[in-house]
Amino acid sequence: MKAAAVVDGYQVVNLPNATVRNFQRRTVFCPEGKGAIDGGAEAQGQDAVLVGSFPTDDGRGRIALGRQMRYSDLGISAYALCANR
């Protein structure tokens, strides 16, 4: 069995669920000196759909957005997997 690689400064940063308007972006950032190596998001609510989860342009975090078909707002939570730069 091969040992897992150690990621220097590995840290998970969570942006807890909050209600936002449809297609409003929520952004979670890594602490100073760290960059996002991965991440994700969740859309919460009846008929909620996660439209996107992608890195910020500077690589310091993750952006999440979603929508609901019958409502004008929904819950969005996001997280970033961070490591030392």
C-alpha positions in Angstrom: 0.0 0.0 0.0 1.4 3.4 -1.0 1.5 6.1 1.7 -0.5 9.3 1.0 1.4 12.4 0.2 1.5 15.1 2.9 0.3 18.5 1.8 2.2 21.4 3.5 -0.2 23.6 5.5 -3.3 21.6 4.6 -6.5 23.3 6.0 -10.2 23.2 5.2 -12.0 26.5 5.4 -15.8 26.5 5.6 -18.3 29.2 4.6 -21.5 28.1 6.5 -24.9 28.1 4.9 -26.4 31.5 4.3 -29.5 32.6 2.3 -28.7 34.6 -0.8 -30.5 35.7 -4.0 -30.5 33.4 -7.0 -27.1 33.5 -8.8 -25.5 35.6 -6.1 -21.9 34.5 -5.6 -20.5 33.4 -2.2 -16.8 33.3 -1.9 -14.6 31.5 0.7 -10.9 32.5 1.0 -7.9 30.6 2.3 -5.9 32.3 5.1 -3.0 34.6 4.1 -0.1 32.7 2.5 -2.3 29.8 1.4 -4.0 28.9 -1.9 -7.0 26.8 -2.7 -6.1 23.4 -4.1 -9.7 22.3 -4.3 -13.1 22.9 -2.8 -16.8 22.6 -3.3 -20.2 23.9 -2.4 -23.8 22.9 -1.6 -27.1 24.5 -2.6 -29.8 24.0 0.0 -33.6 24.5 -0.3 -36.5 23.0 -2.1 -35.6 22.7 -5.8 -32.2 24.3 -5.2 -29.5 23.7 -7.8 -25.8 24.3 -7.5 -25.0 26.3 -10.7 -21.2 26.5 -10.2 -18.3 25.9 -7.9 -15.0 27.2 -9.2 -11.7 28.8 -8.1 -11.2 32.5 -7.7 -9.1 34.2 -10.3 -6.2 34.6 -7.9 -6.3 31.0 -6.7 -6.9 32.1 -3.0 -10.4 30.6 -2.7 -13.6 29.2 -4.2 -16.8 30.8 -5.6 -20.2 29.1 -5.4 -23.6 30.1 -6.8 -26.9 28.5 -7.2 -30.6 29.0 -8.0 -34.1 27.8 -7.3 -36.8 27.5 -9.9 -39.8 28.6 -7.9 -38.1 30.9 -5.4 -35.8 34.0 -5.6 -33.4 32.8 -2.9 -31.6 29.7 -1.6 -29.0 28.6 0.9 -25.4 28.3 -0.3 -22.4 26.9 1.7 -18.9 26.5 0.4 -15.5 25.2 1.4 -11.9 25.5 0.2 -9.1 23.0 0.7 -6.1 25.2 1.3 -2.3 24.6 1.3 0.8 26.7 1.8 1.9 28.5 -1.4 
